[in-house]
Amino acid sequence: MHVTVRKYRKVEGDRNQIAERVNREFVPLIAQIDGFVDFYALDTEDGLISVSVFRDAKGADESVRAAAKWVGQTMAKEFPEKPEVMSGEVFAHRHMEQKKAA
């Protein structure tokens, strides 16, 4: 698995509206990329952070390009600065199993 983290330090506008647009517009876009596994977005004191999980580096790299294009075309005002991008192969992982209904 391969993970990409994007940290947007400068965020302008209403965070709830931004979250709604990310869920409505960006999540479906990134989910169509081959190798998609998961996506998370966090609202922190330092800005917004997104975490994209893909089966391989190819999908993760495509997600970086897709995010840059989407932000540039639709959210440039809300994200006026380029994010810090970190990406790498997962070397440790554990997934909690869902509890089965009794």
C-alpha positions in Angstrom: 0.0 0.0 0.0 1.0 3.6 -0.6 -0.1 6.6 1.4 -0.1 10.3 0.4 -0.6 13.1 3.0 -1.4 16.6 1.9 -1.2 19.4 4.5 -2.9 22.7 3.6 -1.6 25.2 6.1 -3.5 28.3 4.8 -7.2 27.7 4.5 -9.7 30.6 3.7 -13.4 30.4 4.2 -16.0 28.3 6.1 -14.5 25.0 7.0 -18.0 23.3 7.0 -18.6 24.4 3.4 -15.1 23.3 2.4 -15.7 19.8 4.0 -19.1 19.6 2.2 -17.4 20.3 -1.2 -14.6 17.9 -0.6 -17.1 15.1 0.3 -19.4 15.9 -2.6 -16.8 16.7 -5.4 -13.3 15.5 -4.5 -14.0 12.2 -2.8 -15.9 10.7 -5.7 -13.2 12.0 -8.1 -10.3 10.4 -6.2 -12.2 7.2 -5.6 -12.3 6.6 -9.3 -8.5 6.4 -9.5 -7.2 2.8 -10.1 -5.9 1.3 -6.9 -8.0 3.5 -4.5 -8.3 2.1 -1.0 -9.3 4.9 1.4 -9.4 8.7 1.9 -9.5 10.7 5.0 -9.6 14.5 5.7 -8.9 16.2 9.0 -9.5 19.7 10.2 -6.6 20.6 12.6 -5.4 23.7 14.3 -2.7 24.0 11.7 -4.9 23.6 8.7 -6.5 20.8 6.7 -4.9 17.4 6.1 -5.9 14.8 3.6 -4.7 11.2 3.6 -5.1 9.1 0.5 -4.4 5.3 0.5 -3.8 3.4 -2.7 -2.6 -0.1 -3.5 0.5 1.2 -5.3 2.6 4.3 -6.0 1.0 4.8 -9.4 -2.5 5.4 -7.9 -1.0 7.6 -5.2 0.9 9.7 -7.7 -2.3 10.1 -9.8 -4.1 11.3 -6.7 -1.5 14.0 -6.2 -2.1 15.2 -9.7 -5.9 15.0 -9.4 -5.8 16.9 -6.1 -3.7 19.7 -7.5 -5.9 20.0 -10.6 -9.1 20.0 -8.6 -7.9 22.5 -6.0 -6.5 24.8 -8.8 -9.7 24.7 -10.8 -12.3 24.8 -8.0 -10.8 25.7 -4.6 -7.9 28.1 -5.3 -9.5 30.8 -3.2 -10.0 28.5 -0.2 -6.5 27.0 -0.6 -4.3 29.9 -1.7 -1.0 28.1 -1.0 0.3 24.8 -2.4 0.1 22.0 0.2 3.0 20.2 1.8 2.9 16.7 0.2 4.4 13.6 1.7 4.1 10.2 0.1 5.5 6.7 0.7 5.0 3.0 0.9 3.3 1.6 4.0 5.7 -0.6 6.0 3.4 -1.3 9.0 -0.3 -1.6 9.1 -3.2 -3.1 11.1 -6.8 -3.0 10.2 -9.4 -3.5 12.9 -12.0 -6.1 12.0 -15.6 -5.1 12.3 -17.4 -6.9 15.1 -19.9 -9.4 13.8 -23.5 -8.9 15.1 -24.5 -11.4 17.7 
